[in-house]
């Protein structure tokens, strides 16, 4: 199968969250299964890419779309990167979505509309890569939301030249790519697709809604989240669209890249260890406490957080239980950035309790690995969580997580209280302060029982969170999308 995976970010080249990790791992797994995979993404400033470089493909200017180039690079993982080089759109300070001040780039609609336009072209007879035409184009999140619409448009204009099938994956429904409807002309959206059955969302244009309306198949990143987003509570205004297209919606739990996240081989942690020999776990805890300036105390239960610091992630709940956690002899290490009020509150706590609380408000991949390896327990009290990856990393590293009962957290963590023989973590019984306090009490009580805790650690480390099974499910979705588009 010829698969085009289009994404605004991909680890290790550029990453802001879980989408970057998925983009780095899923296409590589599909390539390892024997498929011809190309990954299209913008060529941002400062990206470091290595591999065999192919011939540059010129994309001439057309209408509002600028001239650009596609630079093919055959990466070591078997995926061919197609780097979309357009300096006026992508070579600038800041990240993929925001400028150096943290504000959205004011032309994001054009930047990602162009990415979607090029992606769709690679699935048509007019593919800029000549004889390479995708069988299926896998679009990810709102920046790629117009891909299915453009492919549907191509089919309508040339019905005898079948365009590629489209698959739209929702990584987080809360981000929808909403822009003024006045941009519809610039983006080339047909007038008859600008209404409620097209891209219109409360009088504006939603790129993600366009993807959901026109995709041959829709996926999201866990089975539970696929059900949740069809409800008023989690649907963020798009629940009606998702209910109407429920027959095309599939929830597939993300995997993790076990080449990068394996405590027996991880070069970013001081001491390697495995489920068969957990001795290195205590050594990593001491090393983490020392690095973060905490008291090096084996009898202090060390909790870890690697997260965006937002209310969605339940960071306000963590602040609410922090005093009781410290009073019970706990410690806390936090890595992340986010809402200023929450970030400042955590920094204030670290200043008040330097031997027990450490907060690093930056991105540090090495520290992220060391927290997973050194913490006793990981905190993820998210109010909603489409999939989540850190709860999987934590289990793989023998760091039982405390999670809320939502999305991919439900699908990947087995509550040790209800399932003492197979449990891998602790599930909150309510998504609030009382629920987190109760789950903390259970976890701290169990941690004091060393044999019981070791069993939970080994259970988690025995889980299979690799990408192979999930990739096989994506292949099934791709084939259904191809069959549907041809029908």
N, C-alpha and C positions, 0 to 999 in steps of 0.2 A: 504494500500500500504506500502511496506517496502522500505524506502527511506534512502540511504546513502548520506549524505552531507559532502563533503570533502573540506577542506579549510586550508590555511596556518596560519590563524589567526581568533580569535573569542573573542568578548567582552563578559564578562568582564575579561577574562583570559589573553589575550594578543591582542593588537590592534595597528595598525599603521594608519588606515584610515577607509574609509567607508565600505570596505569589512568586517572588524571586527564587525561593527555594524550590517550589514546584516546577518552575520553568527550567531550573538547572537539572532536575532529576528525572521528571517524567519523559521528556523527549529522549534523553539518553537511554532510558529503559526501553522505550519503543524501538530505538535504533538497535539495541542489543538483541531484541526479539526478531530482527531481520527486516525491519521496515525502513524505507527511505525517508528520513526526517530532515526537514529544514526548519530553522527557527528564525523568524523575522523579528527584529527589534531595532529601535533607533540607535544610531551611532552617537552616543552622548560624549561630552567632553571628559577626558581623563580615563576613558575605558582602556584597560589593558587586555588585549586578546592575542592569543598565540595559536598557531596552526598553519596548515597549508592554504595559502591564499590563491583564489581562483581569479578569473578574468572579471574585471569590473563591468557591470551592466549599467548603461546610461538610461535614465528615465527623463524624457524631455518634459519641459513645462507644458501645462495644458490648463487653460482657464485660470482658476484661482490657485491651482496647484503649482508649486515651484519645481524647477528642475532638480533632480537628485541623482544619486548613484546607489546601486546595490553592490556591496563588496562581499563576495562569498569567502568564508573561512571554514575549512574543514577542521573541526575541533578534535581533540584526542578521544572524546567520548563517542565518536561516530556521527555526531550531528553536524550538519553544515549550517553555520550561522550566516544569515543574510543581514548584513548591517546596512540599515537605511541611512545613508549619509546625505544630510541636507543642513548645512551649517546655519542657515537662517532660522531653522526651527529647533535644532537639537544641540548645537554647540553654544552653550551659554552657562553662566554660573547657576548654582543651585542643584536641585535633584530632578528626577524625571517629571515631577508634577509641580514643584514649587521653586521659586527663585531664591536668591541668597538670603532674603529677609524672611523666608518662610511663607510667603504669599503665593497663591496659585499663579502660574504663568498666565498672562492675560489672553494668550492665543492658544490655550490648550485645546479648544475645539478644532482649530485648524491643524495643530500638531498631531493630534491623534486621529482626526478625520483623515489626514493624509496617510498615516500608518495603515488605517483600515482600508483605504482606497488601494494602496499598493498590494496589501494582502489579498484583497478580492481579485485584483488583476492576475495574481499568480495562480488563481484557480479558474482561469478562463483561457479560451483559445488565443487571446491576445497577451498571454503571459510574457512579461518582459524578459524572462529567462528562456525564451525560445521554446525548445521542445520539452522543457520541464514544466508540467502543469500538475498542480495538486489534485488528488482525488478527494481530499477532505481538508478544510481549513478550520483549525481549532483556535477560536478567539477567546481571549481571557479578560474578563472584567470590562468596565465601562470604556477604557481607552481603546478597546478593540470592538466596541459594541456595534459599530456601523458595518462591520464585515458581513454579517448575514444579510443586511439590507442591500448592500452593494451587490452581493452575489445573486440575490433575488432579482434585483434590477437587471443584471446581466442576462439572467435566464429569460426575463420578459422581453428584452431587446433582441436576443438571439436564441430563440427556443430550439433551434436545430443544432446548436453548438453547446451541449450541456456544460454548465458550470459546476465547479466542485460543490460538494455538500458542505454545510456549515454546522459547527458545533459551538455553542456558546456556554462558557463556564462562568458561574457566579462564585467568586471567592469571598465577596462581602457585599451583600445587597444594599448596605447603607450608603455605599458610594455609587452614584448613578450617572455621573457625567451630565448634569443638567445645565443647559445654556439657553440664551434667548432664542426664540423661534425665528428671529430675523436672520440667524445664521444658516437657516435651512437652504437658502439659495446658494450661498457660498459652498456649502457641503454637498450640493447636488442632490438633495432629497426631493423626490417627485412630490408635487403638490398633493396628489391623492394619498400619500403616505404621511401626511403631516397632521392627521386628525387623531381621534382617540384610539382608533384601531392601528395607528402607526406609532410615530415617535412622540406625540403630544403628551405632556405630563403637566397638568395644572397650568396650561397656557404656555409652557416652555417646551424645549426640545430635550428629551432624555436619550442619550446614546445607548445606555444599557437597555432601556425599554425597547428601542429599535432592534437590538440584538435578540431580545426575548420574543418579540413579535414575529421575526422572520427566520429564526434559526431552524434548521432541520432537526436538531436535537439540542436539548439544554441539559447541562449537568451542574451540580454543585458539589461541595467538597466533603459532605457527609450525608448519610441517609437521614439522620434526625433533622439536620438543617433543611433538607429538601422538603420535609413535612412542615417544619416550623414556618418557612417563608410563605406558605400558602394560608397563613392565619393573619388576622388583624394585628396581633401582638408583634409579629416579626416580619410582616410583609412590606413594611416601609412604603405603603401606597401602591405596591405592585402585586399584591396578593391576588387581585382579580385576574391579572394577566397570567400569573403562574397557575392559578386554578384552571383557567381556560385551556392552558397548554400542559396540564398535568400528565397527559399521555406521552409527552416528549421529555419529561423531566426525570432525571435519574440522579440519585445521591451516591457518590463514590468517595469513600474515605481516602484522604491523602495518605501518602506514605512518607517515609523519611529516607534520606540518602545514607544508607548504612556504611558507605565508604568513608563518610565524613564523621558520622556519629556512632562510634563504636569505642567504648572505654578500654577495650583490650588493645586497640591500635592507635588511639587518638594522640597525635603529636602535640596537641595544644594543652594537654593536662600534664601535671608533673609526674603522676604515678599511674601506670596502666593497671587494670584489674578486670575481672570477669565474674560471672555468676558462680563459677566454681571456686574462685578465690577472691573474696571481697576485702582482703587486707588493705589493698591500695585505697579503698574508699575512705578510711579514717585518715590516711596520710594526706589525701587530697583535701579533706576537711580542714586539717591543721594548716595546710598551705594556703587555703582560701582565707581562713581567719587571719593569718599573718599578713597576706597581701592586702586585705581590706582594713587592717588596723584594729581588728576585733580582738578580744581576749581569746587566746588559744586555749580553749576549754573543751575537752572531749565530752563533758557532761552537760554542755549547753546545746539544746536542740537548735540546729541552724536551718533557717528557712530561706529559700531563694526565690527571686522573681527576676525574670528577663521578659520585658514587656513594654509596649507603649503604655505610658502612664495616663490612662484615661478612665472615666467612670464606666465605660463599656467593659473594661478589663477588671472592674471591681476594686480599683486601687483605693477608692474612698472607704470600702469595707475593710481593707487591710489596715488603713489608718485608724479605723474604729476599733479594731481589736489589738492594736499594737501595744498599748499599755498593759493589757492583761497577758499578752504573749511574753513581754519582757519580765513581768512580775513572776511568771511561771518558769523563768530561767531560759527563755528562748532568745535567739539572735536572728537578725534579718539582714540579708544582702540583696540590694536592688540594683539592676542595670536597666536603664531605659530613659526615654525622654517623653514629654507629652504635655498635658494641660498644665499651664504655669502654676495654678493654685495647688494641684496635687503634687507636682514636682517640688515646689517650695516647702510644702508641709513635710514631705519626706526628708528633705535636706535639713529642715529645722529639727526633726527628730534625730537625725544622725549627729547634728551638732550637740544636742542635749544628751545623747547616749552614745558617745564615740566608741565605747568598748562593746556595744551590743548592736548598733545599727550602722550600716554602710550603704551609701547611695552613690552610684556612678552615673551621672547624667550625660552619657556619651554612647557611641557605638563601639564596642570592643569584642570582636569575635572570639578572641582568646579567653577573655573573662567570661563570656557566655558559656563556653565549654567548661571552664573551671567551676562555675556556679552549678552547672548540671552535675558535675563529678563530685563537688565538695559539699553541697548542701545535703542535709538529712532529708528534707521534705521540700517540695516545690508548691508554690501558691498560684492558682489560676481560678479565682472566684468570679469569672466573667459573667456579665449579665446576658450576653449572647456570644457565641463562638462558632462561626461557620464550620471550622474544623479544628484549628489549633495544631501546632507542631510541638511546642515545648512540653506538653504532657506526654508525648511519645518519646521525645529525647530523654525526659526525666525517667520514665520507666526503663528505657534502654540502659540508663546509667545507674540504676538501682536507687533512684531518688523518688519515692512514692509521692505522687501529686495529690493535693487537695483541689477538687474541681467543683464547679456548679453543674447542675443537671441540665445541660443544654448542648445542642449541636453536636459537634464532633467529640466533645468531652465525654458525653454519654456513650458514644459509639466506641471509644478507645480505652476507657478506664473501667475496671471492675471494682466495685466497692468492697473493701476488705471486711467491713463490719457485717454486711449481708452475706458475703461469700468468703469465709475465713480460710478456706483451703486454696482458693484460686485468686483471691483479691489482689489488686495491683495498686490501689490508691484509696482515697476517701472522697465520697460524693456528698456535697452539701444537701441537706434535706429541705432547704428553702433558700431562694436566691437573695438573701438579705443578711444583715449583721448577725442576727440570732443564728442563722444557718451556718455562717462561717465560724462563729464562736463554738458552736456545738461540734462541728467537724474538726476544729483545732483541738478541742478537748479529747476527742476520740483518737486523733493522730498522736498527740503527746502521750496519752496513756499507753497506746500500743507501742510507741517507740521505747518506752521504759522496759518493755518485755523484749529483750534482745532476740531470742529465738523466733518470736512471732514476727518481729520487724524484718529479720533476715529472710523469712519465708516470703513476705510481701515483696521484698527486693528481688528475690530470685524469680518470683512469679512475673514481675514486670520485665525483667531482663530476658525472660523466656518468650515474650510476645514477639510475633512476627509483624514488624511495621515497615518492611521493605516495600518497594514499588511494584514488584512483579505482578502480584495479584491485582492491584488496582489498574495497572497498565493493561492487563488482559480485559478488564471490564471496559476500559476506554475503547479498546479495539472493537468490542461488541457494539458500543454506542456508535463508533465511526461507521461500522457496516450498516447499522440500522439507518443512520443518517443518509448514507449513500443510496440505499434502497429507496428511502422515502423521497429523496430529491429526484431520483430517476423516474419514480412512479408519478 
